[in-house]
Amino acid sequence: MRAMGVTQTNLPSRAPLWVRPLWVLTALVLLVGAAALGFRTHAEAVVRQGARAAGLMLAGKAAGLLAAMLVMLQFSLSARLKVLDRAFGLDRLLRVHRYFGASAGLLACTHPVLLFMTGVYPLGSFRWKLWPEFLGAIVLSVLFVVVVTSLWRQFLLLPFESWRRIHQLTFVVAAMATVHALSHGSDLAVSWMRLMWLAVFGGYAALFGWVKVIKPHQLLSRPFTVRAVQQLNYNVCCIELVVPPGGEFRHFPGQFAFLRVYGEDISAEEHPFTISSSPSTGGHLSFTIKASGDFTKTVPNARVGDAATIDGPYGRFSYLLRTKPAEELLLIAGGVGITPFLSMLHYLADTQPDRPVTLLWANRTRQDIFAKEDLEEMQKRMPNLGIHHVLSHERDWPGETGFVDEDKLRWLLAEQLKRTCVFLCGPPPMMVSVSAALRKLGVSRRRIHTERFAL
């Protein structure tokens, strides 16, 4: 029985079926087209320079053009376009974005090496007529810094905001690479090819303007307002926001958003957090945040009345997007990974209180457990909700102790594993180990849903 006032209109629209194939086809056309440009003059080059030099030339040109195209293409992956997020999931898009970046860096490094091996571009002192080559060297150097700091940010102990500023140099790279290609690329001398390349860069520039200028202005024009800040335990707090007057915020239970709070004692940085409230709450939403870094430690300093902006929702980590209406659910959480499940359980209590659901929540100690009264209230409303607490560092705990491993899952959920759809959220090492244990117990990959999100 559906709760009064809770309808499917509380939820955002789903992605059209044509989005995935259209984006993949567009990407393939652009990448194949960029590679083909490098092969255009191969026959003429063989006559002028010989087969070896011509082969190196075409490979070098193709590598450079592909690198530039990947740099421009990958911005669409990280631009938080909701239509792509609903089709693929932002976590997947950002993983592909990471691969595109590494590939672009590798191809960019290969580009000058292959060209110098031809002997057509000998090394020597700088002369003004060689400014395109000099510009290309700057592009390569900046791209190298961007890729290295992105792949090894944690190893380099680089603060998030510092990494973000360095990463934004990618936009400069795209502009300089376009100038370099148009001024020195003989294959782009043909008018229609030049127009095609300018059209791609124009689309890239337009997307940049939307993401970096227009969208932030729109978010600031209708800010959310902090309604309450509640400390749930020693290192977890809940911040509740009010939707702007006349506005609405639709999301699927389990999705996340990028939150920025403008307060005197909190850094105005933008970070992704899971929405822990239900879509059925209507005029307000909540984020449950663990103090695990320099920024998150300042979240409790937010004050009632502070302005905030929310960019979202994003993600496909929701039972509404991944399961059939009556399918039994198993929710496995580690620590603050409970937050998407709080949203799901609240919505289930409002819309499908009789649906079979099991929650397994792993923590270190009982002090790490929060929202206990909330969960107990949901158990009263949901007769088929089972909750298991597993503590790894609490010897006198009357319930389950230790880690969530294959034996623990077999002991607690042997029969349920045969029929449930599993959602798993927690620290990355836990998700890897629990996913492997579930696979050993016969749970197919298609029934295990995770969301690995990292910037």
C-alpha angles and dihedrals in degrees: 000000000000118000118247112274095008112117139152088263086080087072131077122247119270125244117274112250093241096062099083099048092041094054093043091048092048092050092049093049092050095045095045089045092052091049092047091056089062091056096046099098098032096116092051091046092054090059094046102038109015130255097284096049092042091051092051090046095054092044091050093048092046091050092052095047092046091050092053092046092050091051091054095040096051093060088071087058095054099034092091094238103180094212090059093041092055091049100044109007122250092251090060092043091054092049090054088045088057092051092047090052094050091046092049090052092050093047092046090054091048093050100072094035092059093044093051090050089062091065090227092104105043120191116249146126119319118269125181093243087062092062092119089059090047090050089050090053090053090049091051093048095049093045090050091055092047094050096045094048090047097049096042103028094128093046090050090048088230115172115240096245092048090051090048093054091049091047091055088065084080088082090057089048092055093050095046092044090054092051090047093050096045094046097044107019109100089190089063093053090089107095099232092047091049090049091049092052092046089050091054092048090046090056089048091051092047091051089049090053092050096047099040103033117014101038096048089049091052092049092050092048091064107031126182119235129228108244101175142356116202128183106222098184139337095301108013126079135176121223116197122201133195119226113240114266111275092012135104137204116209121190142155115247107265098031126124137217139197110256128199121177122197106210138135096246101035129074112248093229124138117235135166118250133169116252104240097187125084124258086237093069089084111188099036141036136195138218120201108206133186119215098239103135146023093280100040090052088064096052093091087060091070111114133214108269096029114138120242138180125216123198110194163331103247139164139055097238096122133112088225090065099038109036144052117257097257100032116129115248132217114192116193116188135180117203113306087002084093091082099089089047092053088058092046094047093048091051092045090051088055098042111020108017092162096054113119109249132166123194120198111187121188121199137157099239139356089259088067092061114098136170088037094147089048091055092046090053091051090051088058090052095041112053092186096051115113122188127197121186116201117190121192100191104036114091097178094049109128092215132056118325135188127041132321100257137142094283093048092050092047092049097048104031109020097134097034094056090069094063110019133100108228127219115188127190129164143088111342095246090052093049091051094049096042092047089053091048091050091051091052089052091057102263109143121231090243090064095049114082124187137163116214106188124176136150 
